[in-house]
Amino acid sequence: MIHIALYAVIITALFFFVLNTIYLFILAIAIFSINKKKRLQFPFDTQQAFRYRLLPPVTIILPAYNEEKTIVQSVRSLLSIRYPEYELIVVNDGSKDKTLELLKKVFNLKKTDYVFRKSIETEEVRDIYISDSFKSLIVIDKKNGGKADALNSGINVSKYPYFCAIDADTVLGEDALVKLIHPFIDDPERTIAVGGVVKAANGCQFHHGRLLDESLPRNLLVLLQMIEYARSFFMGRIGLAAINSLLIISGAFGLFKKDEVIKVKGYKKRSLGEDMMLVMKLHKLKRKEKKKYRITFVPDTVSWTEMPSKLRILKKQRVRWQMGLLESIFDNIDMFFNPKYGIIGIFSVPFYFFSEVIPPFLELLSYIAIIFGLVYRLLPISYIYYFITVTWIYSIANSLIAILLEHYILSSSPRFKHIAIKFISSFIENFFYRQLNIFYKIVGVFKYIAKKREWGEMERQGFNKGSRK
């Protein structure tokens, strides 16, 4: 029995040592990429771009299902962004609450006979509305088909060559779209998708959809998610994008070339991980076409979204994320370790699997082995120290560097108190939040195996809580 406990701890420690070393390597690539970009980046005159219409027109697609708490604030935010030419398409996906009624009332919507080409199959579109007050606002009312189907409906109705997919509880920075379009301007032939940063709206103050003050949330659960997001965006995605290995562009904020998305028949209907699934389909398409392409990430463009503030809501979200990841990987299992797909097949797909699916089970096994070994005095204390060092301490170090990178990239000068709170939170994260995520991911795996693939409704608190209206 002592050998089983020892082997469990040693194998897990070695696994996390290798995994965290890979993360450290990705972090090094991210830092190199950031410094290279800052060194080579030429000044972009936004005023000239606006004056001479140098920025291509963009469609913003906002799918909404039972979003009465945030929909008005989100639409106001999107109608006030700085961009020369864009249309905003809100897709009401068969909401059962007052989402559509609020949109009609606040934005003075009128029903219209709108003609569009159905490039992607979707559920029935009941009506299309145009705002008398805002000529760039279009609202689609359709039969419920899920988020992916709502996005596909928006793509069908859209008239511009690029579309930005965002969530209904997302607020964009004033110049977010201007920054996000840059890669398409710099390299229009190769760039097919671009992702941006997503931060917590919880605790921030907004006025008519504009950020007034970015404060830290008082809710510990949200604060710990902020640390997790910093690692994901300012370490993982920057590094992976630098080697064209990005598999996820957040569904809350991403910009795509419409023609390429139509080629892969849009988002997969009823998918639990529609954002990752789409990106993998795009990778597969371009690899099969044997054409050079780029799916990249812009770290200095920001959006804010409401993060779960209750454990019950967090569980729904994380279980769904894990199921979506598994769905995306196994729907594209032919890419796994397949050199035909280049670095995507050899590295990216296996990396996501071995970094997101395997670790929860290994870490849970180690906790059981450690508890058993301590109770029966079978496990040397030095093994526990080694386990904590390569799993927790290594992870904390990555978190601290990611936090510093976040403030460096966004050129923000936060109060020392905020940095200190984030640093302390990166330690606290390992004592209950890490274990929660292990549990949620394992639940997600078993639900995926059992084919219990329900979406689960996300409850919104609304931006007005703790915010200025």
Buried (B, 14 or more C-beta within 10 A) or exposed (E): EEEEBBEBBBBBBEBBBEBBEBBBEBBEBBBEBBEEBEEEEEEEEBEEBBEEEBBBBBBBBBBBBBBBBBBBBBBBBBBEBEBBEBBBBBBBBBBEBBBBEBBBEBBBBEEEEEEBEEBBEBBEBEBBBBBEEBEBBBBBBBEEBBBBBBBBBBBBBBEBBBBBBBBBBBBBBBBBBBBBBBBBEBEEEBBBBBBBBBBBBBBBBBEEBBBEEBBBBEBBBBBBBBBBBBBBBBBBBBBBBBEBBBBBBBBBBBBBBBEBBBBBEBBBBEBBBBBBBBBBBBBBBBBEEEEEBBBBBBBBBBBBBBBBBEEEBBBBBBBBBBBBBBBBBEBBEEBBEBEEBBBBBBBBBBBBBBBBBEBBBBBBBBBEBBEBBEEEEBBEEEBBEBBBEBBBBBBBBBBBBBBBBBBBBBEEEBEEEBBEBBBEBBBBBBEEBBBBBBBBBBBBBEBBEEEEBEBEEBEBBBBEEBBEE
